[in-house]
């Protein structure tokens, strides 16, 4: 599986968790002690974001990572691969 797809999925899960909690990106950034721009990058699955930033955001959302077998990409996820 492509590593960029993994970070995209993680970013989307973080975004959904943030929205479910009713937080804006600015609020999450404040809770995680990072910049709003970093939250935006995380939610986009930006590969340049360090693990510490991901860990801070996950902690602010009362979440942790779990390692599970990868699922096959959905049609929506592979749509951009051929562009």
PyMOL Python script that loads the backbone (N, CA, C, O; Angstrom):
from pymol import cmd

cmd.read_pdbstr("""\
ATOM      1  N   UNK A   1       0.838  -1.173   0.000  1.00  0.00           N
ATOM      2  CA  UNK A   1       0.000   0.000   0.000  1.00  0.00           C
ATOM      3  C   UNK A   1       0.884   1.239   0.000  1.00  0.00           C
ATOM      4  O   UNK A   1       1.942   1.269   0.629  1.00  0.00           O
ATOM      5  N   UNK A   2       0.435   2.239  -0.706  1.00  0.00           N
ATOM      6  CA  UNK A   2       1.166   3.495  -0.814  1.00  0.00           C
ATOM      7  C   UNK A   2       1.129   4.255   0.516  1.00  0.00           C
ATOM      8  O   UNK A   2       0.067   4.400   1.122  1.00  0.00           O
ATOM      9  N   UNK A   3       2.278   4.732   0.962  1.00  0.00           N
ATOM     10  CA  UNK A   3       2.349   5.425   2.252  1.00  0.00           C
ATOM     11  C   UNK A   3       1.539   6.714   2.272  1.00  0.00           C
ATOM     12  O   UNK A   3       1.053   7.110   3.332  1.00  0.00           O
ATOM     13  N   UNK A   4       1.380   7.376   1.135  1.00  0.00           N
ATOM     14  CA  UNK A   4       0.592   8.613   1.115  1.00  0.00           C
ATOM     15  C   UNK A   4      -0.888   8.328   1.372  1.00  0.00           C
ATOM     16  O   UNK A   4      -1.584   9.157   1.958  1.00  0.00           O
ATOM     17  N   UNK A   5      -1.370   7.171   0.942  1.00  0.00           N
ATOM     18  CA  UNK A   5      -2.760   6.792   1.202  1.00  0.00           C
ATOM     19  C   UNK A   5      -2.984   6.590   2.700  1.00  0.00           C
ATOM     20  O   UNK A   5      -4.049   6.924   3.220  1.00  0.00           O
ATOM     21  N   UNK A   6      -1.997   6.052   3.386  1.00  0.00           N
ATOM     22  CA  UNK A   6      -2.109   5.835   4.830  1.00  0.00           C
ATOM     23  C   UNK A   6      -2.253   7.176   5.550  1.00  0.00           C
ATOM     24  O   UNK A   6      -3.109   7.316   6.423  1.00  0.00           O
ATOM     25  N   UNK A   7      -1.429   8.161   5.196  1.00  0.00           N
ATOM     26  CA  UNK A   7      -1.523   9.461   5.867  1.00  0.00           C
ATOM     27  C   UNK A   7      -2.813  10.185   5.481  1.00  0.00           C
ATOM     28  O   UNK A   7      -3.374  10.917   6.297  1.00  0.00           O
ATOM     29  N   UNK A   8      -3.288   9.991   4.255  1.00  0.00           N
ATOM     30  CA  UNK A   8      -4.564  10.589   3.858  1.00  0.00           C
ATOM     31  C   UNK A   8      -5.708  10.015   4.682  1.00  0.00           C
ATOM     32  O   UNK A   8      -6.578  10.756   5.141  1.00  0.00           O
ATOM     33  N   UNK A   9      -5.712   8.710   4.870  1.00  0.00           N
ATOM     34  CA  UNK A   9      -6.757   8.076   5.675  1.00  0.00           C
ATOM     35  C   UNK A   9      -6.685   8.545   7.119  1.00  0.00           C
ATOM     36  O   UNK A   9      -7.714   8.833   7.730  1.00  0.00           O
ATOM     37  N   UNK A  10      -5.491   8.624   7.664  1.00  0.00           N
ATOM     38  CA  UNK A  10      -5.331   9.089   9.037  1.00  0.00           C
ATOM     39  C   UNK A  10      -5.813  10.530   9.165  1.00  0.00           C
ATOM     40  O   UNK A  10      -6.508  10.871  10.121  1.00  0.00           O
ATOM     41  N   UNK A  11      -5.448  11.367   8.211  1.00  0.00           N
ATOM     42  CA  UNK A  11      -5.890  12.765   8.228  1.00  0.00           C
ATOM     43  C   UNK A  11      -7.398  12.890   8.194  1.00  0.00           C
ATOM     44  O   UNK A  11      -7.973  13.720   8.898  1.00  0.00           O
ATOM     45  N   UNK A  12      -8.036  12.078   7.386  1.00  0.00           N
ATOM     46  CA  UNK A  12      -9.503  12.105   7.293  1.00  0.00           C
ATOM     47  C   UNK A  12     -10.134  11.639   8.597  1.00  0.00           C
ATOM     48  O   UNK A  12     -11.136  12.205   9.034  1.00  0.00           O
ATOM     49  N   UNK A  13      -9.566  10.621   9.222  1.00  0.00           N
ATOM     50  CA  UNK A  13     -10.097  10.146  10.504  1.00  0.00           C
ATOM     51  C   UNK A  13      -9.936  11.220  11.583  1.00  0.00           C
ATOM     52  O   UNK A  13     -10.827  11.415  12.410  1.00  0.00           O
ATOM     53  N   UNK A  14      -8.819  11.900  11.570  1.00  0.00           N
ATOM     54  CA  UNK A  14      -8.596  12.979  12.538  1.00  0.00           C
ATOM     55  C   UNK A  14      -9.595  14.106  12.297  1.00  0.00           C
ATOM     56  O   UNK A  14     -10.172  14.642  13.243  1.00  0.00           O
ATOM     57  N   UNK A  15      -9.795  14.459  11.041  1.00  0.00           N
ATOM     58  CA  UNK A  15     -10.767  15.508  10.696  1.00  0.00           C
ATOM     59  C   UNK A  15     -12.157  15.134  11.188  1.00  0.00           C
ATOM     60  O   UNK A  15     -12.845  15.956  11.792  1.00  0.00           O
ATOM     61  N   UNK A  16     -12.573  13.898  10.933  1.00  0.00           N
ATOM     62  CA  UNK A  16     -13.898  13.449  11.364  1.00  0.00           C
ATOM     63  C   UNK A  16     -14.032  13.488  12.885  1.00  0.00           C
ATOM     64  O   UNK A  16     -15.070  13.892  13.409  1.00  0.00           O
ATOM     65  N   UNK A  17     -13.001  13.076  13.582  1.00  0.00           N
ATOM     66  CA  UNK A  17     -13.020  13.097  15.050  1.00  0.00           C
ATOM     67  C   UNK A  17     -13.132  14.539  15.555  1.00  0.00           C
ATOM     68  O   UNK A  17     -13.880  14.824  16.491  1.00  0.00           O
ATOM     69  N   UNK A  18     -12.374  15.444  14.918  1.00  0.00           N
ATOM     70  CA  UNK A  18     -12.440  16.863  15.293  1.00  0.00           C
ATOM     71  C   UNK A  18     -13.853  17.407  15.096  1.00  0.00           C
ATOM     72  O   UNK A  18     -14.399  18.070  15.978  1.00  0.00           O
ATOM     73  N   UNK A  19     -14.431  17.124  13.948  1.00  0.00           N
ATOM     74  CA  UNK A  19     -15.779  17.607  13.659  1.00  0.00           C
ATOM     75  C   UNK A  19     -16.805  17.002  14.611  1.00  0.00           C
ATOM     76  O   UNK A  19     -17.719  17.692  15.062  1.00  0.00           O
ATOM     77  N   UNK A  20     -16.658  15.721  14.917  1.00  0.00           N
ATOM     78  CA  UNK A  20     -17.574  15.066  15.850  1.00  0.00           C
ATOM     79  C   UNK A  20     -17.520  15.712  17.235  1.00  0.00           C
ATOM     80  O   UNK A  20     -18.516  15.740  17.957  1.00  0.00           O
ATOM     81  N   UNK A  21     -16.373  16.218  17.587  1.00  0.00           N
ATOM     82  CA  UNK A  21     -16.205  16.896  18.880  1.00  0.00           C
ATOM     83  C   UNK A  21     -16.653  18.352  18.828  1.00  0.00           C
ATOM     84  O   UNK A  21     -16.727  19.019  19.860  1.00  0.00           O
ATOM     85  N   UNK A  22     -16.951  18.844  17.634  1.00  0.00           N
ATOM     86  CA  UNK A  22     -17.391  20.225  17.490  1.00  0.00           C
ATOM     87  C   UNK A  22     -16.270  21.244  17.548  1.00  0.00           C
ATOM     88  O   UNK A  22     -16.514  22.422  17.812  1.00  0.00           O
ATOM     89  N   UNK A  23     -15.042  20.802  17.304  1.00  0.00           N
ATOM     90  CA  UNK A  23     -13.881  21.705  17.341  1.00  0.00           C
ATOM     91  C   UNK A  23     -13.594  22.286  15.965  1.00  0.00           C
ATOM     92  O   UNK A  23     -13.770  21.624  14.942  1.00  0.00           O
ATOM     93  N   UNK A  24     -13.153  23.521  15.963  1.00  0.00           N
ATOM     94  CA  UNK A  24     -12.595  24.100  14.745  1.00  0.00           C
ATOM     95  C   UNK A  24     -11.135  23.674  14.658  1.00  0.00           C
ATOM     96  O   UNK A  24     -10.577  23.129  15.610  1.00  0.00           O
ATOM     97  N   UNK A  25     -10.531  23.928  13.513  1.00  0.00           N
ATOM     98  CA  UNK A  25      -9.101  23.632  13.381  1.00  0.00           C
ATOM     99  C   UNK A  25      -8.295  24.481  14.351  1.00  0.00           C
ATOM    100  O   UNK A  25      -7.290  24.017  14.891  1.00  0.00           O
ATOM    101  N   UNK A  26      -8.721  25.713  14.577  1.00  0.00           N
ATOM    102  CA  UNK A  26      -8.004  26.603  15.503  1.00  0.00           C
ATOM    103  C   UNK A  26      -8.077  26.082  16.934  1.00  0.00           C
ATOM    104  O   UNK A  26      -7.088  26.137  17.664  1.00  0.00           O
ATOM    105  N   UNK A  27      -9.229  25.581  17.337  1.00  0.00           N
ATOM    106  CA  UNK A  27      -9.377  25.035  18.683  1.00  0.00           C
ATOM    107  C   UNK A  27      -8.499  23.802  18.852  1.00  0.00           C
ATOM    108  O   UNK A  27      -7.807  23.661  19.860  1.00  0.00           O
ATOM    109  N   UNK A  28      -8.528  22.911  17.866  1.00  0.00           N
ATOM    110  CA  UNK A  28      -7.691  21.712  17.940  1.00  0.00           C
ATOM    111  C   UNK A  28      -6.216  22.085  17.992  1.00  0.00           C
ATOM    112  O   UNK A  28      -5.448  21.489  18.747  1.00  0.00           O
ATOM    113  N   UNK A  29      -5.823  23.060  17.199  1.00  0.00           N
ATOM    114  CA  UNK A  29      -4.432  23.509  17.212  1.00  0.00           C
ATOM    115  C   UNK A  29      -4.029  24.007  18.595  1.00  0.00           C
ATOM    116  O   UNK A  29      -2.938  23.710  19.081  1.00  0.00           O
ATOM    117  N   UNK A  30      -4.912  24.760  19.216  1.00  0.00           N
ATOM    118  CA  UNK A  30      -4.634  25.271  20.559  1.00  0.00           C
ATOM    119  C   UNK A  30      -4.524  24.124  21.566  1.00  0.00           C
ATOM    120  O   UNK A  30      -3.615  24.110  22.395  1.00  0.00           O
ATOM    121  N   UNK A  31      -5.447  23.166  21.495  1.00  0.00           N
ATOM    122  CA  UNK A  31      -5.416  22.023  22.409  1.00  0.00           C
ATOM    123  C   UNK A  31      -4.152  21.181  22.225  1.00  0.00           C
ATOM    124  O   UNK A  31      -3.608  20.642  23.189  1.00  0.00           O
ATOM    125  N   UNK A  32      -3.694  21.075  20.978  1.00  0.00           N
ATOM    126  CA  UNK A  32      -2.524  20.254  20.662  1.00  0.00           C
ATOM    127  C   UNK A  32      -1.214  21.033  20.763  1.00  0.00           C
ATOM    128  O   UNK A  32      -0.132  20.458  20.649  1.00  0.00           O
ATOM    129  N   UNK A  33      -1.319  22.345  20.976  1.00  0.00           N
ATOM    130  CA  UNK A  33      -0.138  23.202  21.058  1.00  0.00           C
ATOM    131  C   UNK A  33       0.693  23.167  19.766  1.00  0.00           C
ATOM    132  O   UNK A  33       1.921  23.084  19.791  1.00  0.00           O
ATOM    133  N   UNK A  34      -0.026  23.234  18.641  1.00  0.00           N
ATOM    134  CA  UNK A  34       0.606  23.341  17.320  1.00  0.00           C
ATOM    135  C   UNK A  34      -0.115  24.444  16.555  1.00  0.00           C
ATOM    136  O   UNK A  34      -1.105  24.986  17.047  1.00  0.00           O
ATOM    137  N   UNK A  35       0.362  24.783  15.366  1.00  0.00           N
ATOM    138  CA  UNK A  35      -0.285  25.825  14.576  1.00  0.00           C
ATOM    139  C   UNK A  35      -1.498  25.266  13.823  1.00  0.00           C
ATOM    140  O   UNK A  35      -1.604  24.067  13.569  1.00  0.00           O
ATOM    141  N   UNK A  36      -2.398  26.177  13.481  1.00  0.00           N
ATOM    142  CA  UNK A  36      -3.563  25.784  12.678  1.00  0.00           C
ATOM    143  C   UNK A  36      -3.106  25.243  11.312  1.00  0.00           C
ATOM    144  O   UNK A  36      -3.706  24.310  10.778  1.00  0.00           O
ATOM    145  N   UNK A  37      -2.058  25.825  10.764  1.00  0.00           N
ATOM    146  CA  UNK A  37      -1.533  25.359   9.475  1.00  0.00           C
ATOM    147  C   UNK A  37      -1.080  23.900   9.569  1.00  0.00           C
ATOM    148  O   UNK A  37      -1.223  23.138   8.613  1.00  0.00           O
ATOM    149  N   UNK A  38      -0.537  23.520  10.717  1.00  0.00           N
ATOM    150  CA  UNK A  38      -0.109  22.134  10.916  1.00  0.00           C
ATOM    151  C   UNK A  38      -1.325  21.205  10.973  1.00  0.00           C
ATOM    152  O   UNK A  38      -1.284  20.093  10.445  1.00  0.00           O
ATOM    153  N   UNK A  39      -2.409  21.664  11.617  1.00  0.00           N
ATOM    154  CA  UNK A  39      -3.646  20.869  11.655  1.00  0.00           C
ATOM    155  C   UNK A  39      -4.182  20.682  10.234  1.00  0.00           C
ATOM    156  O   UNK A  39      -4.603  19.586   9.865  1.00  0.00           O
ATOM    157  N   UNK A  40      -4.166  21.744   9.450  1.00  0.00           N
ATOM    158  CA  UNK A  40      -4.618  21.660   8.059  1.00  0.00           C
ATOM    159  C   UNK A  40      -3.780  20.628   7.305  1.00  0.00           C
ATOM    160  O   UNK A  40      -4.325  19.793   6.583  1.00  0.00           O
ATOM    161  N   UNK A  41      -2.467  20.683   7.469  1.00  0.00           N
ATOM    162  CA  UNK A  41      -1.572  19.741   6.787  1.00  0.00           C
ATOM    163  C   UNK A  41      -1.853  18.302   7.235  1.00  0.00           C
ATOM    164  O   UNK A  41      -1.865  17.388   6.411  1.00  0.00           O
ATOM    165  N   UNK A  42      -2.076  18.102   8.520  1.00  0.00           N
ATOM    166  CA  UNK A  42      -2.370  16.759   9.037  1.00  0.00           C
ATOM    167  C   UNK A  42      -3.661  16.232   8.426  1.00  0.00           C
ATOM    168  O   UNK A  42      -3.721  15.081   7.993  1.00  0.00           O
ATOM    169  N   UNK A  43      -4.690  17.067   8.391  1.00  0.00           N
ATOM    170  CA  UNK A  43      -5.974  16.631   7.850  1.00  0.00           C
ATOM    171  C   UNK A  43      -5.900  16.337   6.354  1.00  0.00           C
ATOM    172  O   UNK A  43      -6.705  15.563   5.835  1.00  0.00           O
ATOM    173  N   UNK A  44      -4.943  16.943   5.658  1.00  0.00           N
ATOM    174  CA  UNK A  44      -4.742  16.669   4.232  1.00  0.00           C
ATOM    175  C   UNK A  44      -3.853  15.445   4.008  1.00  0.00           C
ATOM    176  O   UNK A  44      -3.724  14.967   2.881  1.00  0.00           O
ATOM    177  N   UNK A  45      -3.244  14.941   5.081  1.00  0.00           N
ATOM    178  CA  UNK A  45      -2.352  13.797   4.942  1.00  0.00           C
ATOM    179  C   UNK A  45      -0.979  14.180   4.430  1.00  0.00           C
ATOM    180  O   UNK A  45      -0.298  13.369   3.801  1.00  0.00           O
ATOM    181  N   UNK A  46      -0.575  15.387   4.690  1.00  0.00           N
ATOM    182  CA  UNK A  46       0.732  15.889   4.243  1.00  0.00           C
ATOM    183  C   UNK A  46       1.854  15.021   4.803  1.00  0.00           C
ATOM    184  O   UNK A  46       1.953  14.812   6.012  1.00  0.00           O
ATOM    185  N   UNK A  47       2.696  14.521   3.903  1.00  0.00           N
ATOM    186  CA  UNK A  47       3.784  13.626   4.295  1.00  0.00           C
ATOM    187  C   UNK A  47       4.927  14.334   5.016  1.00  0.00           C
ATOM    188  O   UNK A  47       5.790  13.676   5.596  1.00  0.00           O
ATOM    189  N   UNK A  48       4.945  15.664   4.988  1.00  0.00           N
ATOM    190  CA  UNK A  48       6.048  16.385   5.631  1.00  0.00           C
ATOM    191  C   UNK A  48       5.809  16.633   7.123  1.00  0.00           C
ATOM    192  O   UNK A  48       6.704  17.110   7.821  1.00  0.00           O
ATOM    193  N   UNK A  49       4.622  16.317   7.609  1.00  0.00           N
ATOM    194  CA  UNK A  49       4.303  16.553   9.017  1.00  0.00           C
ATOM    195  C   UNK A  49       4.954  15.466   9.870  1.00  0.00           C
ATOM    196  O   UNK A  49       4.848  14.277   9.568  1.00  0.00           O
ATOM    197  N   UNK A  50       5.619  15.885  10.924  1.00  0.00           N
ATOM    198  CA  UNK A  50       6.310  14.947  11.806  1.00  0.00           C
ATOM    199  C   UNK A  50       5.366  14.184  12.723  1.00  0.00           C
ATOM    200  O   UNK A  50       4.231  14.594  12.964  1.00  0.00           O
ATOM    201  N   UNK A  51       5.860  13.077  13.219  1.00  0.00           N
ATOM    202  CA  UNK A  51       5.075  12.206  14.089  1.00  0.00           C
ATOM    203  C   UNK A  51       4.672  12.908  15.382  1.00  0.00           C
ATOM    204  O   UNK A  51       3.602  12.625  15.921  1.00  0.00           O
ATOM    205  N   UNK A  52       5.495  13.808  15.887  1.00  0.00           N
ATOM    206  CA  UNK A  52       5.165  14.521  17.115  1.00  0.00           C
ATOM    207  C   UNK A  52       3.879  15.338  16.948  1.00  0.00           C
ATOM    208  O   UNK A  52       3.044  15.377  17.852  1.00  0.00           O
ATOM    209  N   UNK A  53       3.723  15.979  15.809  1.00  0.00           N
ATOM    210  CA  UNK A  53       2.512  16.765  15.557  1.00  0.00           C
ATOM    211  C   UNK A  53       1.287  15.854  15.509  1.00  0.00           C
ATOM    212  O   UNK A  53       0.249  16.182  16.083  1.00  0.00           O
ATOM    213  N   UNK A  54       1.404  14.714  14.828  1.00  0.00           N
ATOM    214  CA  UNK A  54       0.299  13.753  14.805  1.00  0.00           C
ATOM    215  C   UNK A  54      -0.031  13.287  16.220  1.00  0.00           C
ATOM    216  O   UNK A  54      -1.202  13.193  16.586  1.00  0.00           O
ATOM    217  N   UNK A  55       1.001  12.996  17.016  1.00  0.00           N
ATOM    218  CA  UNK A  55       0.791  12.518  18.381  1.00  0.00           C
ATOM    219  C   UNK A  55       0.097  13.574  19.235  1.00  0.00           C
ATOM    220  O   UNK A  55      -0.777  13.244  20.037  1.00  0.00           O
ATOM    221  N   UNK A  56       0.473  14.821  19.073  1.00  0.00           N
ATOM    222  CA  UNK A  56      -0.158  15.898  19.844  1.00  0.00           C
ATOM    223  C   UNK A  56      -1.638  16.038  19.493  1.00  0.00           C
ATOM    224  O   UNK A  56      -2.483  16.208  20.372  1.00  0.00           O
ATOM    225  N   UNK A  57      -1.935  15.965  18.204  1.00  0.00           N
ATOM    226  CA  UNK A  57      -3.326  16.074  17.764  1.00  0.00           C
ATOM    227  C   UNK A  57      -4.139  14.888  18.274  1.00  0.00           C
ATOM    228  O   UNK A  57      -5.251  15.063  18.774  1.00  0.00           O
ATOM    229  N   UNK A  58      -3.589  13.691  18.148  1.00  0.00           N
ATOM    230  CA  UNK A  58      -4.302  12.506  18.631  1.00  0.00           C
ATOM    231  C   UNK A  58      -4.548  12.589  20.132  1.00  0.00           C
ATOM    232  O   UNK A  58      -5.631  12.242  20.603  1.00  0.00           O
ATOM    233  N   UNK A  59      -3.562  13.042  20.877  1.00  0.00           N
ATOM    234  CA  UNK A  59      -3.723  13.178  22.328  1.00  0.00           C
ATOM    235  C   UNK A  59      -4.797  14.220  22.653  1.00  0.00           C
ATOM    236  O   UNK A  59      -5.596  14.022  23.568  1.00  0.00           O
ATOM    237  N   UNK A  60      -4.817  15.322  21.912  1.00  0.00           N
ATOM    238  CA  UNK A  60      -5.815  16.369  22.132  1.00  0.00           C
ATOM    239  C   UNK A  60      -7.229  15.869  21.854  1.00  0.00           C
ATOM    240  O   UNK A  60      -8.199  16.379  22.414  1.00  0.00           O
ATOM    241  N   UNK A  61      -7.335  14.861  20.979  1.00  0.00           N
ATOM    242  CA  UNK A  61      -8.640  14.270  20.648  1.00  0.00           C
ATOM    243  C   UNK A  61      -8.929  13.021  21.481  1.00  0.00           C
ATOM    244  O   UNK A  61      -9.903  12.312  21.228  1.00  0.00           O
ATOM    245  N   UNK A  62      -8.080  12.757  22.474  1.00  0.00           N
ATOM    246  CA  UNK A  62      -8.211  11.549  23.312  1.00  0.00           C
ATOM    247  C   UNK A  62      -8.220  10.276  22.465  1.00  0.00           C
ATOM    248  O   UNK A  62      -9.050   9.388  22.662  1.00  0.00           O
ATOM    249  N   UNK A  63      -7.285  10.207  21.525  1.00  0.00           N
ATOM    250  CA  UNK A  63      -7.163   9.062  20.615  1.00  0.00           C
ATOM    251  C   UNK A  63      -5.745   8.507  20.673  1.00  0.00           C
ATOM    252  O   UNK A  63      -4.833   9.140  21.206  1.00  0.00           O
ATOM    253  N   UNK A  64      -5.581   7.324  20.121  1.00  0.00           N
ATOM    254  CA  UNK A  64      -4.262   6.737  19.950  1.00  0.00           C
ATOM    255  C   UNK A  64      -4.256   5.956  18.645  1.00  0.00           C
ATOM    256  O   UNK A  64      -5.309   5.651  18.085  1.00  0.00           O
ATOM    257  N   UNK A  65      -3.062   5.638  18.170  1.00  0.00           N
ATOM    258  CA  UNK A  65      -2.920   4.862  16.931  1.00  0.00           C
ATOM    259  C   UNK A  65      -3.011   3.379  17.223  1.00  0.00           C
ATOM    260  O   UNK A  65      -2.608   2.910  18.286  1.00  0.00           O
ATOM    261  N   UNK A  66      -3.545   2.658  16.267  1.00  0.00           N
ATOM    262  CA  UNK A  66      -3.569   1.202  16.306  1.00  0.00           C
ATOM    263  C   UNK A  66      -3.042   0.697  14.977  1.00  0.00           C
ATOM    264  O   UNK A  66      -3.390   1.240  13.928  1.00  0.00           O
ATOM    265  N   UNK A  67      -2.227  -0.312  15.002  1.00  0.00           N
ATOM    266  CA  UNK A  67      -1.711  -0.894  13.764  1.00  0.00           C
ATOM    267  C   UNK A  67      -2.627  -2.053  13.381  1.00  0.00           C
ATOM    268  O   UNK A  67      -2.789  -3.020  14.125  1.00  0.00           O
ATOM    269  N   UNK A  68      -3.219  -1.922  12.193  1.00  0.00           N
ATOM    270  CA  UNK A  68      -4.142  -2.938  11.680  1.00  0.00           C
ATOM    271  C   UNK A  68      -3.763  -3.242  10.237  1.00  0.00           C
ATOM    272  O   UNK A  68      -3.123  -2.418   9.583  1.00  0.00           O
ATOM    273  N   UNK A  69      -4.145  -4.406   9.730  1.00  0.00           N
ATOM    274  CA  UNK A  69      -3.862  -4.705   8.327  1.00  0.00           C
ATOM    275  C   UNK A  69      -4.521  -3.665   7.411  1.00  0.00           C
ATOM    276  O   UNK A  69      -5.627  -3.193   7.677  1.00  0.00           O
ATOM    277  N   UNK A  70      -3.832  -3.329   6.356  1.00  0.00           N
ATOM    278  CA  UNK A  70      -4.334  -2.329   5.417  1.00  0.00           C
ATOM    279  C   UNK A  70      -5.532  -2.858   4.642  1.00  0.00           C
ATOM    280  O   UNK A  70      -5.595  -4.033   4.280  1.00  0.00           O
ATOM    281  N   UNK A  71      -6.478  -1.960   4.399  1.00  0.00           N
ATOM    282  CA  UNK A  71      -7.637  -2.278   3.570  1.00  0.00           C
ATOM    283  C   UNK A  71      -7.337  -1.839   2.143  1.00  0.00           C
ATOM    284  O   UNK A  71      -6.541  -0.929   1.913  1.00  0.00           O
ATOM    285  N   UNK A  72      -7.976  -2.489   1.204  1.00  0.00           N
ATOM    286  CA  UNK A  72      -7.811  -2.112  -0.199  1.00  0.00           C
ATOM    287  C   UNK A  72      -8.299  -0.681  -0.396  1.00  0.00           C
ATOM    288  O   UNK A  72      -9.276  -0.275   0.232  1.00  0.00           O
ATOM    289  N   UNK A  73      -7.637   0.089  -1.256  1.00  0.00           N
ATOM    290  CA  UNK A  73      -8.091   1.456  -1.516  1.00  0.00           C
ATOM    291  C   UNK A  73      -9.481   1.459  -2.144  1.00  0.00           C
ATOM    292  O   UNK A  73      -9.826   0.571  -2.924  1.00  0.00           O
ATOM    293  N   UNK A  74     -10.265   2.461  -1.794  1.00  0.00           N
ATOM    294  CA  UNK A  74     -11.582   2.621  -2.407  1.00  0.00           C
ATOM    295  C   UNK A  74     -11.421   3.292  -3.771  1.00  0.00           C
ATOM    296  O   UNK A  74     -10.352   3.813  -4.087  1.00  0.00           O
ATOM    297  N   UNK A  75     -12.473   3.279  -4.569  1.00  0.00           N
ATOM    298  CA  UNK A  75     -12.415   3.945  -5.873  1.00  0.00           C
ATOM    299  C   UNK A  75     -12.157   5.438  -5.703  1.00  0.00           C
ATOM    300  O   UNK A  75     -11.419   6.026  -6.494  1.00  0.00           O
ATOM    301  N   UNK A  76     -12.746   6.056  -4.692  1.00  0.00           N
ATOM    302  CA  UNK A  76     -12.500   7.472  -4.443  1.00  0.00           C
ATOM    303  C   UNK A  76     -11.034   7.737  -4.117  1.00  0.00           C
ATOM    304  O   UNK A  76     -10.475   8.748  -4.542  1.00  0.00           O
ATOM    305  N   UNK A  77     -10.414   6.838  -3.371  1.00  0.00           N
ATOM    306  CA  UNK A  77      -9.024   7.026  -2.970  1.00  0.00           C
ATOM    307  C   UNK A  77      -8.060   6.863  -4.146  1.00  0.00           C
ATOM    308  O   UNK A  77      -7.036   7.543  -4.195  1.00  0.00           O
ATOM    309  N   UNK A  78      -8.365   5.984  -5.084  1.00  0.00           N
ATOM    310  CA  UNK A  78      -7.443   5.789  -6.209  1.00  0.00           C
ATOM    311  C   UNK A  78      -7.749   6.695  -7.383  1.00  0.00           C
ATOM    312  O   UNK A  78      -6.992   6.737  -8.353  1.00  0.00           O
ATOM    313  N   UNK A  79      -8.850   7.419  -7.303  1.00  0.00           N
ATOM    314  CA  UNK A  79      -9.231   8.324  -8.392  1.00  0.00           C
ATOM    315  C   UNK A  79      -8.109   9.277  -8.762  1.00  0.00           C
ATOM    316  O   UNK A  79      -7.825   9.463  -9.945  1.00  0.00           O
ATOM    317  N   UNK A  80      -7.464   9.884  -7.771  1.00  0.00           N
ATOM    318  CA  UNK A  80      -6.419  10.857  -8.022  1.00  0.00           C
ATOM    319  C   UNK A  80      -5.091  10.269  -8.469  1.00  0.00           C
ATOM    320  O   UNK A  80      -4.218  11.006  -8.927  1.00  0.00           O
ATOM    321  N   UNK A  81      -4.921   8.964  -8.349  1.00  0.00           N
ATOM    322  CA  UNK A  81      -3.654   8.333  -8.698  1.00  0.00           C
ATOM    323  C   UNK A  81      -3.340   8.482 -10.178  1.00  0.00           C
ATOM    324  O   UNK A  81      -2.176   8.612 -10.557  1.00  0.00           O
ATOM    325  N   UNK A  82      -4.376   8.463 -11.020  1.00  0.00           N
ATOM    326  CA  UNK A  82      -4.155   8.470 -12.460  1.00  0.00           C
ATOM    327  C   UNK A  82      -4.224   9.862 -13.066  1.00  0.00           C
ATOM    328  O   UNK A  82      -4.118  10.009 -14.284  1.00  0.00           O
ATOM    329  N   UNK A  83      -4.402  10.893 -12.231  1.00  0.00           N
ATOM    330  CA  UNK A  83      -4.444  12.268 -12.741  1.00  0.00           C
ATOM    331  C   UNK A  83      -3.059  12.797 -12.991  1.00  0.00           C
ATOM    332  O   UNK A  83      -2.903  13.940 -13.422  1.00  0.00           O
TER     333      UNK A  83
END
""", "prot")
cmd.dss("prot")
cmd.show_as("cartoon", "prot")
cmd.util.cbc("prot")
cmd.orient("prot")
